[in-house]
Amino acid sequence: MADAPTTLTLSLDSGGDVVIKLRRDVAPGHVERITTLANQGFYDGILFHRVIPGFMAQGGCPKGTGTGGSDLPDLKAEFNDVPHVRGVCSMARTSAPHSANSQFFICFDDARFLDRQYTVWGEVISGMEHVDALPKGEPPRNPGKILKATVA
């Protein structure tokens, strides 16, 4: 897997690129899902439908409502000990542990109460200011969106 992608770049309409280091070491299945969907163009045009100041920005729902996922099967949880702190990327899911699919969130701040209950799959290494600039709300009146998602 030496040639496997190591970063995901989300080009946001809030001003620029967010570069995320993929954590294949702790969540190989989730990283594989994110990279597969990004390569298919699944995330292009997807909204951040839930943006809570001091907590997180959630996106990845094809319906833009938080109620949808990809056509791929849900993922088996890969809970790990990476802490949910500013810039950490983790998978959203229902109350069922093995229900993550395409939705994810990026933490604005310390959210350690989520540790070992949600699968961390990446961490922002540059462009966090563009996540901070996303319109806030549940849902935001004019949601921010991913213009393009690319892996490298």
C-alpha positions in Angstrom: 0.0 0.0 0.0 3.0 2.3 -0.4 1.3 4.0 -3.3 -2.0 4.4 -1.4 -3.3 8.0 -1.0 -2.2 9.8 2.1 -4.3 13.0 1.9 -7.8 14.1 1.0 -8.2 17.7 -0.2 -11.7 19.3 0.1 -12.0 22.4 -2.0 -14.7 24.4 -0.1 -16.8 27.3 -1.3 -15.9 29.0 2.0 -12.6 30.1 0.6 -10.1 27.4 -0.1 -8.7 24.0 0.3 -8.7 21.8 3.4 -6.0 19.2 3.4 -6.7 16.1 5.6 -4.0 13.5 6.5 -5.7 10.1 6.1 -5.2 7.8 9.1 -5.1 4.4 7.4 -3.1 3.2 10.4 -6.1 3.4 12.7 -9.1 3.2 10.3 -8.2 1.4 7.1 -11.7 0.5 6.1 -13.0 4.1 6.6 -10.1 5.6 4.8 -10.8 3.2 1.9 -14.4 4.3 1.8 -13.6 8.0 1.9 -11.0 7.7 -0.9 -13.4 5.5 -3.0 -16.2 8.0 -2.7 -13.9 11.0 -3.4 -12.5 9.2 -6.5 -16.1 8.6 -7.7 -16.9 12.3 -7.3 -19.5 11.5 -4.6 -18.5 14.4 -2.4 -18.3 17.0 -5.2 -21.2 19.5 -4.5 -22.1 18.0 -1.2 -23.2 20.4 1.6 -22.2 20.8 5.2 -25.7 20.4 6.5 -24.9 20.6 10.2 -22.4 23.2 11.5 -22.4 23.7 15.2 -20.0 26.4 16.6 -17.6 25.1 19.1 -18.4 21.5 18.1 -18.2 20.3 14.5 -19.1 20.6 10.8 -20.9 17.6 9.3 -21.3 16.8 5.7 -21.3 13.8 3.3 -25.0 13.4 2.9 -26.1 13.2 -0.7 -29.6 14.5 0.3 -28.1 17.5 2.2 -30.2 16.6 5.2 -28.2 14.2 7.3 -30.6 11.3 6.3 -28.6 9.7 3.4 -25.5 7.8 2.5 -23.8 6.2 -0.5 -25.0 3.1 -2.3 -22.2 1.2 -0.6 -22.9 -1.0 2.5 -22.5 0.6 5.9 -19.0 0.2 7.5 -17.9 -1.9 10.5 -16.8 0.4 13.3 -13.1 1.0 13.6 -13.2 2.9 16.9 -9.7 3.9 17.9 -7.9 5.9 20.6 -7.2 9.1 18.5 -8.8 11.9 20.5 -11.6 14.1 19.1 -9.9 17.5 19.2 -9.7 20.5 16.8 -9.2 19.4 13.2 -9.9 15.7 13.7 -12.1 14.1 11.0 -14.5 11.3 12.1 -17.4 9.4 10.7 -21.0 10.2 11.5 -23.4 7.4 12.2 -26.7 6.6 13.7 -27.0 5.1 17.2 -26.0 1.8 15.7 -22.2 1.4 16.0 -21.7 -0.2 12.5 -23.9 2.4 10.6 -21.2 4.8 9.2 -21.5 5.2 5.5 -20.5 8.5 3.8 -21.2 11.2 6.3 -18.3 12.6 8.3 -17.6 15.6 10.6 -14.6 17.8 11.3 -14.2 18.9 14.9 -13.9 22.7 15.6 -12.9 22.1 19.2 -12.3 19.4 21.9 -15.1 16.8 21.7 -13.4 14.1 23.8 -16.8 12.7 24.8 -17.0 11.2 21.3 -13.7 9.2 21.8 -13.9 5.5 21.1 -17.5 5.9 20.0 -17.0 7.3 16.5 -14.3 6.3 14.0 -11.5 8.9 13.6 -10.1 8.6 10.0 -8.2 11.8 9.5 -6.9 15.1 10.7 -6.7 18.5 9.1 -3.1 19.5 8.4 -3.9 22.8 6.5 -6.9 25.0 5.7 -8.8 24.7 9.0 -9.7 28.4 8.6 -11.9 27.4 5.7 -13.8 24.9 7.9 -14.1 27.7 10.5 -15.6 29.9 7.8 -18.5 27.5 6.9 -22.0 29.0 7.5 -23.3 27.8 10.9 -26.7 26.2 11.6 -28.7 23.0 11.8 -29.1 23.3 8.8 -27.3 26.6 7.8 -29.5 29.0 5.9 -27.0 29.0 3.0 -24.9 25.8 3.6 -21.3 25.7 2.7 -20.3 23.0 0.2 -17.5 20.8 -1.0 -16.7 22.0 -4.6 -14.3 19.1 -5.2 -12.8 16.3 -3.2 -9.5 14.8 -4.4 -7.1 12.2 -3.0 -3.3 12.2 -3.4 
